[in-house]
Amino acid sequence: MTLDAVARLILDEAGDLRGRVLVLDDRGGALTQAVVDAPDGAVRAWCDDIRDADALPVGSGLSSPTDPAVRSAELVLARLPTSLGALEDLCQLAAASASPELRFVAGGRVKHMMTSQNDVLRRYFADVRASRGRDKCRVLEASGRLDVTPTWPRSRHLPALDLTVWAHGRVFNTNRLDAGTALLVDALERSLPRASAGSASGAGRALDLGCGSGIVATWLARRGWATTASDVSWAAVDSTRLTAEANDQQVTVVQRDGLGWAAEASLELIVTNPPFHDGAAKDSTPTLDAIADAGRVLRPGGEFWCVFNSHLPYLRTLAESVGPTSIVARDRHYTVTRSVHR
Ligand SMILES: C[S@@+](CC[C@H](N)C(=O)[O-])C[C@H]1O[C@@H](n2cnc3c(N)ncnc32)[C@H](O)[C@@H]1O
């Protein structure tokens, strides 16, 4: 595992790695490995994304952010996320440590850093300072943990859907209704039959792929679908669980990557508002991979509903991989498609 410039600066600014170190959201595991390799290094790590968690050095990963190791951390290392909500989640987690000596050292590329990140840190720590820049990277170091009540997860009622939505700070659009999701649910409302126990397969089985706060999954469950919700993010699956509970709906929630885990011909319906970003970078690969796999997972006649930014080139892959595809709704930004598996 090679250390990139951000990880090297984080480690240099952190200095002494003795004591209880917690690494958060370590992409690729190199930062955690460097602490493992340091003399006297004792490290645990927590990653929100299951793909990052799977790449951590063996034995270092925590299975939940509520693990007692978080409370005993003396030094917390992290890469600065671009989303302020994600940073707020990380600060909240770091500030859960009971250690009075706690230091939080987080670094990033200068081009992705904003002064509003310092403001988030100042809500949780009395002292926040920025390092000198090196190799186009910079580190923020925070200490003097403040006694603040956690503000996430928090809920909001969405009158348009009559749903109460819970979300952690890092979840896509937190507890608000995204314009693409609104267009998708509106199209489903008009065209998707209610799942009926009288259908050939009994109650229809549906998946909300990339469930975020669980708006679509909870809506599907309320329409009678036996619903599973999946996401790579722990914060997303925890939010979906809270949203389903708040609306008295049964949703099976799983933290998984893409569709590879789903059994062949196991679903009548897949609904998704898929990602097209990976951190700060635009990346449609996970979505195209999931679309390519959808035909395997759907039963013949099963449907794949998707909303995406209209400029994205998904139509061809949908038609080729799933089946005949029609546009069921479109506005200035988004397109909603329905593909029927042959
Ligand atoms: C655009 S958001 C949509 C969230 C939610 N369905 C909504 O409409 O508000 C996309 C979601 O996909 C999740 N995601 C990203 N990559 C994924 C992958 N490879 N497998 C499953 N979920 C993924 C993200 O964590 C995020 O919650």
The ligand as an SDF file (V2000), in Angstrom:
LIG
                    3D

 27 29  0  0  0  0  0  0  0  0999 V2000
  -28.1290    9.7530   -5.5990 C   0  0  0  0  0  0  0  0  0  0  0  0
  -28.0960    8.9060   -4.0520 S   0  0  0  0  0  0  0  0  0  0  0  0
  -29.7900    8.4260   -3.9190 C   0  0  0  0  0  0  0  0  0  0  0  0
  -30.2500    8.1870   -2.5030 C   0  0  0  0  0  0  0  0  0  0  0  0
  -31.7410    7.9120   -2.3230 C   0  0  0  0  0  0  0  0  0  0  0  0
  -32.1670    6.7320   -3.0610 N   0  0  0  0  0  0  0  0  0  0  0  0
  -32.5740    9.1020   -2.7270 C   0  0  0  0  0  0  0  0  0  0  0  0
  -33.1980    9.0220   -3.7880 O   0  0  0  0  0  0  0  0  0  0  0  0
  -32.5940   10.0960   -1.9950 O   0  0  0  0  0  0  0  0  0  0  0  0
  -27.2220    7.4260   -4.4630 C   0  0  0  0  0  0  0  0  0  0  0  0
  -26.9520    6.4920   -3.3100 C   0  0  0  0  0  0  0  0  0  0  0  0
  -26.2380    5.3550   -3.8310 O   0  0  0  0  0  0  0  0  0  0  0  0
  -25.2830    4.9310   -2.8780 C   0  0  0  0  0  0  0  0  0  0  0  0
  -24.2340    4.1910   -3.5910 N   0  0  0  0  0  0  0  0  0  0  0  0
  -23.1090    4.6670   -4.1850 C   0  0  0  0  0  0  0  0  0  0  0  0
  -22.4140    3.6720   -4.7630 N   0  0  0  0  0  0  0  0  0  0  0  0
  -23.0980    2.5350   -4.5250 C   0  0  0  0  0  0  0  0  0  0  0  0
  -22.8730    1.1700   -4.8440 C   0  0  0  0  0  0  0  0  0  0  0  0
  -21.7960    0.8020   -5.5410 N   0  0  0  0  0  0  0  0  0  0  0  0
  -23.7780    0.2550   -4.4180 N   0  0  0  0  0  0  0  0  0  0  0  0
  -24.8650    0.6320   -3.7030 C   0  0  0  0  0  0  0  0  0  0  0  0
  -25.1170    1.9160   -3.3570 N   0  0  0  0  0  0  0  0  0  0  0  0
  -24.2590    2.8580   -3.7700 C   0  0  0  0  0  0  0  0  0  0  0  0
  -24.8150    6.2180   -2.2160 C   0  0  0  0  0  0  0  0  0  0  0  0
  -24.2540    5.9580   -0.9400 O   0  0  0  0  0  0  0  0  0  0  0  0
  -26.1080    7.0290   -2.1660 C   0  0  0  0  0  0  0  0  0  0  0  0
  -26.7880    6.8220   -0.9460 O   0  0  0  0  0  0  0  0  0  0  0  0
  1  2  1  0
  2  3  1  0
  2 10  1  0
  3  4  1  0
  4  5  1  0
  5  6  1  0
  5  7  1  0
  7  8  2  0
  7  9  1  0
 10 11  1  0
 11 12  1  0
 11 26  1  0
 12 13  1  0
 13 14  1  0
 13 24  1  0
 14 15  1  0
 14 23  1  0
 15 16  2  0
 16 17  1  0
 17 18  1  0
 17 23  2  0
 18 19  1  0
 18 20  2  0
 20 21  1  0
 21 22  2  0
 22 23  1  0
 24 25  1  0
 24 26  1  0
 26 27  1  0
M  CHG  2   2   1   9  -1
M  END
$$$$
